[in-house]
Amino acid sequence: MQAIPASGEAGNIAGQSSKRYQVLLVTLLCLNFGILFFDRNALNFLMPYIQPDLGLSYTQVGMLGSALSLTWAIAAIFVGWLSDKLRKRKIIIVISTVLFALCSVTSGLATGFLMLLAARLVMGLSEGGVMPLSHAMVAAEVDPKHRALAMGVTQNLGSSLLGSSLAPLVLVPIALAWGWRDAFFVAAVPGLISALLVWLFVIEREVPAPPPRQQGDRAPIMEVVTERNVIVCGFMSVVLVAYLVVTWAFMPLVLVQLRGFADGTAAWLMAALGVSSAVCSFIIPWLADRFGRRPVMAGFTFGGVILPLAALWFEGSAAVLAVIFFVGWMFNGTFPMFMATVPVESVSPARAATAMGLIMGLGEILGGVIAPSLAGGLSDIYGLQAVCWLLVVLAVLGGTAALALRETAPRILARQSGAIA
């Protein structure tokens, strides 16, 4: 299947709503996904209080994280397909948002490991489909010339500011003052408010129906899984989600145990990654809208080798290392592009949510679930430096895959069409 240009089927839909509504939609969906990540990360920040209270083993702590990633991946694949089938998106996002808020309440009521595990499994099922549907709605409403920027803000800005930066500043003081259960109860409130805002202000558009299948046509799922850009983006999702989760899980250990940094210094070095992700939710998609998806995605993904190599070898000040970490983590701005923008521009609008759900699901299952165990095993055998070399390999694989993408940026395609004419 060939990419659909801005003037094609997708272009007849996107960009027709008012600019005011486009901004409102991106703002609400960005806020909603940020609150979603706030709830998802709440368990991580509250675990120092939960573990001794419930008597959890380290194995059980790991199972709680893997369980959510697994059901998140299943939901990303299934809910994307379901929304394309039902041709409804807004109502599914609202129901999912309410459900994950209720799961936060259930987490606060948990009296043991099994109840907490059940809450995390259901939370993953409710949250996993939200981002594919959000991106599909953005693609249907926002001017194609600004599509990558809008998707970058929708996926990265809220999740970085709310889920990574604000969550510990809000939840930990509540846990210290009133207990970890009250922190979960408080975390549920923004989700309910966000669901109400989406219900009141987001317009439910009719999803375009797929063209009638002719005899000999491939099955709809085959149209997605055989598309070259979907295959490439799926591979990028696996290796770069692996890079992401391995960095968050092991880089603090590399900094403290391998390099000898103080705990506080390591903490604000890791905080530089959250700031980088928030800033790059604007910069990288903006560059991709103007200079093309392929060169921007490949260049910044190859740049991911900077962070692990600096963690291994840089001997200068911690402040300079923080700047290097910021630059090396800028590849995070490519996530909305290989998870959403490029797939949306490569398949028909009727298959968009299916393609995005498949790519996100693959990344969560193969990257989010398997990679941390692989990194841990390599570290047990070769030491923590093995983590850094694994990150280098993952960045090189991701950048090489990006070079195989077919360009889909509307501005570049229009420029190429004009040159040919």
N, C-alpha and C positions, 0 to 999 in steps of 0.2 A: 504494500500500500504506500502510495506517495504522500508526502507531507501536504497538508491542506494550507494553502496560503491565506493571508489575511483577507483577500478578496473573495475567498471561497466560502464554503458553508459556514465555517466558524466565524468568518469576518462579517457575515450577514447578521450574526447574533451579537457578538461582542462589540462593545463601544456604542451601542444604540441607546443605552440608558444615560441619564444626565450625569455630568461629572460629579455633581453633589452626591448622587446616590452611589456612584462608584466609590467615592471616598468613604461614605458611610458604611457600605458593605465591607470594604477591606478593613476598616476600623473595628467593626463589630466582630468579624471573623478572626482578626488578629487578637482581640481581647479574649474571645472565647477559647482560642487555642492556648493562649497564655495561661488562662485559668485552668485549663485542662492539665497543662504541665505543672502548674502549681500543685494541683491535687496529686498528680503522678509522683512528683518528687517529695511530697510531704513525708512519706514513709522513710525515705533516705535520711532526711534531716532530723526526724523524730526517733530514729532507731536507737540512739544511745540511751533513750529513756524507755523505749518499748522492750528492748531485749532483756534487761534485767527484770523488768516487771512481769513479763510473760514467761521468763525462763527459756528463751529461744537459743538454740545452738547456732554456730556460724553456718552450718549446712542449711539450717532452716531459713536463716537470713538470706542466703544466696538463692534458695528456692523461691522465696517471695519475689525477688527481682526477676528471675527467669520466667516465673509463671505469668507475670503481667506482660512481659515481652512476647511470650508465645501467643497468648490470647489476643493481644494487640495486633499481631501479624495476621492471625486468622480473621479477625474482624475487618482489617484493612482490605483483605482480598474479597471476603464475602459481602460486606456492606457496599463496597464499590460496585460489585456486580448487581446487588439487589437494587440499588438506586437507579442504575441504568435500566433494569428490568421494569421497576415500578414507575420510572420517570418522575420521581419525587426526590428532593434533596433536603429542603428546609425542615420538613417535619421529622425526618430521620435525625438531623443534627440536634433539633430541640429535644427529642426523646433521649438521645444519647447523652446530651449534656445533663439532663435531669437525673438520668440513671447513674452517671459517674459521681454526681454530687451525693446521691443517696449511698453510694458505695463508700464515700468518705465518712459518712455518718456511721455506717456499719463497721468500718475500721475502728472508729472510736469506741464502739460497743464491744469489740472483740475481747473474749475472755481466754483465748488460747490460739495456738498456731493454726489449727484447721479453720477456725472462723475467719482469721485474718487472711489466710490463703484463699478461701472462697471469695472474700471481698475483693482481693486483688485480681483473681481470675475474671470476675464479672466486670471489674473496672476496666481491665484490658479489652474485654469484648465491647464495652460501651464506648471507649475512647478511640479504638483503632480506626473506625470508619470516618471519624470527624474530619481529618485533614484531607483525604481524597475528595470528599464531598465539598469541603470548603474551597479547594482549588478548582473543582469543576464549576462551582458557582462564580468564582472570580473570572475564570476563563470565559464564561458566558456573558459577563457584564462589562468587563473592563476593556478599554481600547487596546487592541493587540500591540500597539506600539509601546505600551507601558505594562504589558502582561508580566514580564519577568520581575519588574520592580514590585508590582502589586503582590505577586505570589511570594516574593522574598519577604516582604513586610508581613504578610499573612502568616507565614510559617515560622520565621526566625525572630521577629522583633518581640512579640508578646511572650513567646516561650523563653527567650533569653532574659528579658527584664523581669517577668513575673515568676517563671519557673525556676530560674537559676539564681537570680539576684535578690528578689524581694522575698521569696518563700522562706529562706532561713532567717531573715531579719524579722519576719512576722511570727513564724511558727515557734521558733526556739524560745523567745521571751514568753510566749503564752504557755508553752510547756513548763517552763521554769516557774511561772507564777501560779498556774492553775492545774497543770498536768497535761500529759500528751493526749489524753482523750478529748479534752476541751479544744486542743489545737486542731484535731480532725474535724470537730463540729464546726469550728469557725471556718475551716477550709471549704466546707460544703456550701456556705452561704453565697460566695461570689458565683459559683456555678449555677445556682438557682436564679440569681439576678441576670446572669448572662443569657440563660435559656429564655427568660422573659423578654429581654431586649431583642434577641434574634426573632422570636415569635412575633413581636409587635412591629419591627421595622424592616426586616428582610422580606423581600417579595419572592414568593414561590413561583418561579417560571416553569413553564412546561418544557421538560427536557425533549429535545428533538427526537422524533421516532427514527429508528434505523430504516434505511431503504428496504423494500421488500426483497427477500432472498430469492434469487433465481436458481433454477436447477443447475447444479454444478458449483454453486458458490460455496466458499469455505464457511465453516461454523464461525459464529461471532468471536468466540474465544481464540480461534486460530488466526483471525484477522489481527488480534492484539499480539499474541505470542510470537508470530512470525514477522512482525514489523521490526526492521533493523534497529531503529532508535530505541524501541522498547527493550530489546535484548541488551543493547549497550547500557541503557540506563539501569536496567535490572542488575547487571554486573557491577556498575558503579555503586549502586545502592548497597550491595553486599559488602564490598571492600571498604567503602567510606563510613558506613554505619559501624562496621567492625573497628575502624580507626577511631571513631568517636567514642564508643563505649570502652574500648581498651584504654584510651587516654584518660577518661574520667576515672576509671577504676584503678589504674596502675601508676599514672604519672605522679600523684602525691607520694607514693612509695619510692619511686625513682628519685624524686627530689630530696626526700628526707633520708632514706636509708642508703641509697647509692651515692648521691652527691653531697650529703651532709648538711643540707639547708635546715634552718630552724622551722618548726611547725608553722609559725606565723608567716614567715617568708614564703614557704611553699603554698600557704593558703591564698595569699594575694597574687602569687604567680598564676595559680589556677583561676583566680578571679579575672585575670586579664583575658582568659579565653571567653568568658561570658560577655565581656565588653566588646571583644572583637566580633563575636557572633552577632550582637545587636547592631553594631556599626555596619557590618558587611551585609546585613539584610537589605540595606539601601545601595551600597557601593557596587557590589558584584552584579546584582541583577541590572542595575542602571548601565554598567559597562556592557553587559551581555545584550541589552536592548539596542545599543548603539554600534557595537563592534562585532556582534555575532556570538552565538552560544558556544560553538566549538572552541575557538581560540581562548576565550575567557575561562571556560570550564577546564580545559586542559592545562592552561598556564597556572592557574591558582591551585589546581589539584597537585601538580608537580611540586608547587611551593610547599606542600604539606611535609616534605622531607626536612624542611628547615627546623621545625619544632623538635623532633626527636634527636636530630644531630646536635642541636644546641644544648638539649638536656644532657647529652652525653659528654660533650667536649668544651662547651663555653666556660671560660674561667674568669670572665669579667664581673662587673657589679650585677646585683640582682635586678636593679632598675633597667639596665640594658637588656638583661635576659627577658624581662617582662615585655619589652618592646618586640624582641625577637619572637616570643611566644605569640604576641598579638598578630604579627605578620604571618607566622607559620599557620595560625589557625584561621586565616582569612578564607581558606578553601571551604569553610563551613557555609559561606554564602552561596556555594553552588548547590547545596542540598535542595532548595525549592526548584531548581532548574532541572536536575535529573530525576527528581521525584514527581514533578508536576508540569513545569513549563514545556519542556521538550516532548514528553508524552502527549500532552494536550495538543501540541502543534503537529503531531505525527499520526494521530488516528482521528477518526470521525468523532464529532461531539457526542454521538450516542454511545461511544465506547470509552469516553475519556475517564470516567470514574473507575471503570474496570481496569484500565491500563495503570492508573495511578495506584489503585489498591494493590495490584499485583506487584508493582515495583517496591512499594513501601513494605508489603508483607514479606517479600524475599529478603529485604534488608534487615528487618527485625528478626526473622527466623535464623538466617544463615550468618548474619553479622552480629546481631544483638544477643543471641542465645549461645552460639557456638564460640565466637571469638574470645570472650573473656576466659573460658575454660582453656582454650588453646594457649593464650598468653600466660595463664597461670602455670600450665604444664611446662612451657618453655622456660619460664623463670625458675621453676624448681630444678630444672636440669642445667641450665646455662647461666643463671643469675638474672637480675633485673635488667641488665643491658640488653637481653634478648627482646624485651618489650620494645625498646627503641628501634631495634633493627626490624622487628615485625611491622612497626608503624611506617618505616621507610619503604618496605616492600609494598605495603598496602597503598601508599601514596603513589608510587611509581605505577602500580597496576591500574589505579583509578585514572591517572593522567593519560596513560597509554590508551585506555579504553575510550576516553573522551575524544581522542584524535580520530576514532572511527565513526563519530556521529555525523549524520547528514545535517547540514545547517538548516535551521527552521526559523530564525529570527525574521519577522515580517519586514523590517527595515532593510536587512541584507538581501532578502529574496526580491524585494522591489527594486533594489539597486542593481542586482544581477539581471533581472528582467529588462530593465531599462538599457543596460549595457548590451544585451543580446539584441534588443530591438534596434 
